[in-house]
Amino acid sequence: DGHEKLAEQGLQMGKGVHLPIYALKDQYLSFLHACVIMPNRHEGHIIAHYYLNLIESRGVHISIQLMIDKGSEVNEMIKIHEALRIEAAPDYTSDTWLMMVQFSSIHNTPFKSFWWWKQDGDGHTLHYVLQVGVEQDIFVA
């Protein structure tokens, strides 16, 4: 999922200051596979390429099911996932285990829970870390 938490409006650290991120998290294991800066995260071919790179980096393992938002940028990723899952796990039919579940971004609880976990574990938010970076002239806003 792409996230606006670190977009210009979310950061509120000045015009043009943003960190456009895209992430994939395993809901079952609560494992964050990747969270990357991706300026063009709204382009389908970029998301598809990112997904293929992720699969390759995991030793060509795919998830049984994707839980993704309804953005148009995920259409190519869905096609890739469906083709790979049919090949890799033919016993898991769509009738018994959906290949993907789509929901609106505001209901992306699997990844939103990551932000809560991060704050609870570290004792602060990523936004706070960025603000400290500005105050210490590490990051110029």
C-alpha positions, 0 to 999 in steps of 0.5 A: 500500500502507498501511504500519505502519512509522510506526504507533504500534507501529513508531514507539514514540514514545508512546501515540497517536503515529503517521503512517498512510501510504498510498503508490503506487510505480511498480515499473518506474521506481522512481518514488514517485507518492505517499506521503500521511498517510491516517488512514482508509487501511483503508476501501475508498472512501477508497483508491478516491478516492485512486486516482482523484485520483492518476490525475487528477494524472498526466494521466489515465495509468494503470499497465498492472498494479497490484501490491497487497496482499490487503487488502479496502480495495483491492477498489474500486480494483481494479474502477476500475483494471480498468474504466479499463484495458479502456477505455484499453488494450484491446490488453492483455488479461488473458491477455497482461498481468494487470491486477493481481497481489496478494500478502500485505503482508509480501511488498510488496518494491516499496514496502519497497525504497523505505525502503531506497533512502530510507535509502541516499540520505539516510543516515538513516531517517524514524524517525530524523528524527522522533526528532530532531524530538522531541528538538528540540521540533519534534514533541511525543511 
